[in-house]
Amino acid sequence: KASQILEKAIPYLDQNIVNHYNEMERNIKRYGGKLSDDHLDAFAIHYLYTRSYFKNNYPSETQKVIKYYHDQAVKYWTKKSMYEEGMLALYFYRTNDKSVTADMMKSFRERALKNDEKGMYWDNPSGYWWYQLPIETHSLMIEVFDNLSNDQSEKDDLRIFLLKNKQTNSWKTTKATAAAIFALLGNQPTSKLEILQSPKIKLGGRDININL
């Protein structure tokens, strides 16, 4: 069933990014501007990020559009929110394009705050827009570092911040909770988050044995 959905969804995405590009060109002719201006909007970023999960061949018409938005991403990623930057970093990683990932990781590290108690995090402004949500953004950055960093201590410190955050805050949405759990579980080994011994649980006065 999933394969059947993808067989229809991927061509739908490819056609819609072409439509999106064509509409942008029409607006430029109507209102002015240049193709070389920053037209890397949220729709294009989401497309690049989503499409990078799949290795299906691109239709010829779509290849031109992807090349355009790819070049836009290389040129304008510094003007985007950290959430969008993280999506683009994963896009570049999955498409084996190392042209800017080193610069992106350098930028992420330079902007990061480190604290022995809190771990590693960013002091980004929060708001109501999807790209301003702090837990979702931090969770995405964990995925970025899992894939693009060779420093295990960085990955551990990022997860520590998420755990420390949960101690004093309530994750407001199911989206935030799901993103955080995905980031914490991940597929990266970590010694700092290991459970050294099983918890002791009693039910009705009786010990319950569990093995983790």
ABEGO torsion letter per residue (X at the ends): XAAAAAAAAAAAAAAAAAAAAAAAAAAAAAAEEBAABBABBAAAAAAAAAAAABABBBBAAAAAAAAAAAAAAAAAAAABBAAAAAAAAAAAAAAGBAAAAAAAAAAAAAABBBBAAAEBBBBBBBBABAAABAAAAAAAAAAAAAAABABAAAAAAAAAAAAAAAAABBBABAAAAAAAAAAAAEABBBAAABBABBBBBBBGGBBBBBBX
